[in-house]
Every structure is written in structure tokens, then in C-alpha cells.
């Protein structure tokens, strides 16, 4: 084994004979707080025009901005022909937007006046994959609390599997085109069930837990259920096409 003096001289010789390329990274090492200063010394100074364009006029914020619905803009987008006098302007429903007009077969155009002329109409509307048989004047109690709605709001059910009357029925495959009918409901209020208390116990334990539940449900009233006539469809820009195998037809109840 080497003595301490021999080892000390051996290590000093290694340090003296080490190349400068190996020792340079250690000598030029900088701390984290000095990196910004080094970069500013290496990069050329930018002009004041580029700095003014890069900095925003208003300070940035990390809080996302919520999109608030403005009733005035909604009423401006709605055509004046579709506005109703018995409903306030801020509660007018927005019209649906489509890229192409509705296509109606010749057979459906001939059978549609029989369905539109026979009232009252009913509709099998679907809401969250749950069917609701609705007619004008019915009160609907949803099995859940609908979010983001207030008392007095008017909603339109645009997904229906069937629309009909006493003797005629128009079935969809799987749904009827929403431009062929209208079903509007008004939010009446919110109901809550009685408070339910359930006791939960476990074996060989002297502690009893109680779970309380008090669910709330949205109540609606059906205002209007109607089927559009051929004249209304043609006025809205409907296109009459040839009959196809999968085209919807009005079925007569036997």
C-alpha cells in the first residue's frame, strides 16, 4: 500500500498534467441566477419596435374568462319573422343553423297536410337517451336537476323519435328531422323530495353512520307541439326530392 505522502504527490501530478479542455467546463460553470445575465451579454440588443410589439397592451391573467350569454346578440341573430309576441326578447330561442336545406320526399309532402291539420299533436322527445311522451299543456318532471337553466326559460326539444296525432304518425330513422316539427317547453321551477336518512352499520362495530339525501328535480310545462305544413317548409327553403327506400313516411293508424 502507498503511504499518504506518496498518494498526495501522485494526485498533485495528475492535477498538473490534466488537459485544459477537461478543466474548462468546471471553470466556466455558472449558477442558475447568472444564466439570464450571460444570455443578455451574448445576445445582441433588440430594437424598441420589436419589444413594443411583443409586449401586450393589457396584463396577462391566468384566470380563464367565462363566456357570458348576451340576450341582445341572441335577439339580433334571430330573424324577426320567428320572434313571438308572448315571449320576452331576451328569452327568445336561437334558430338552428344548417349547411343544407331540409330534403322532403314527394310522398311525405303529400301526406304531411293530413298530419299537420289533425290536432292535437304528440311527440316522443328524447332527453339524455330517455323518451318522454309530450303533448301541449303537459307538466314534465325530469328525473334530474337540469343545470344552467332558470325559471321562465324556454327550451326546445329537437330530438324526437316519433311525431304524430290521433290517426297519423311520422317515425324517424332513428330521429325525425327537427325542421319538420316544433316542441317548446317552459321551465316552471324546481321540486325537491323529502329528506331521506339511511343508517349504515357494520358487523362488530358500535358506530352507526347516517347518510342524508334530498334530490331536486326540474319541472317543465309543454307550451307548444306542432307539425309544420308543406307551405311553411317551402317558405323556409325545403327541397322536394324523389322517394327513397329510407325516406320517412307518415303511417296511418289502423
WOQUIBEL-V395394 format. One line per field, one symbol per residue. ss: DSSP state (~ for helix, > for strand, _ for the rest). phi: phi as a letter, one per 30 degrees, with the letter a starting at -180 (. if undefined). burial: # if it has 9 or more other ideal C-beta (glycine too) atoms within 8 Angstrom, else .. A space follows every 50 residues. Layout:
# WOQUIBEL-V395394
ss = ???
phi = ???
burial = ???
This chain:
# WOQUIBEL-V395394
ss = ___~~~~~~~~~~~~~~__~~~~~~~~____~~~~~~~~~~~_____~~~ ~~~~________________~~~~~~~__~~~______~~~_________ __>>>~~~~~~~~~~~~____>>>>>>__>>>>>>___>>>_________ ___>>>___>>>>>___>>>>______~~~>>>>>>>>>>>>___>>>>> >______>>>>>>__>>>>>>>>>>>>__~~~~~~___>>>________> >>__
phi = .ddddddddddddddddddddddddddcdbdddcdddddddddddddddd dddddddcddbddddddcdcdddddddddddcdcddbeddcdddddcbdb ddcbdddddddddddddccdcbbcdcbhicdbdbbdjdcccddacddibb djdccbdccbdababdcbbcccbdbddddcbbbcbcddlbcbdddcbbcc bbdhbcccccccbbdbbdcbbdcabbcddeddddddjdcdbddbdcddbd ccdd
burial = ......#..#............#...........#..#............ #...................#..##..#....#...#...###....... .########.######.#..######.....#.###...###..#..... ..#####..######..#####..##.####.#####..#..#....... .............#.#######..######..#..#.#........#### ....
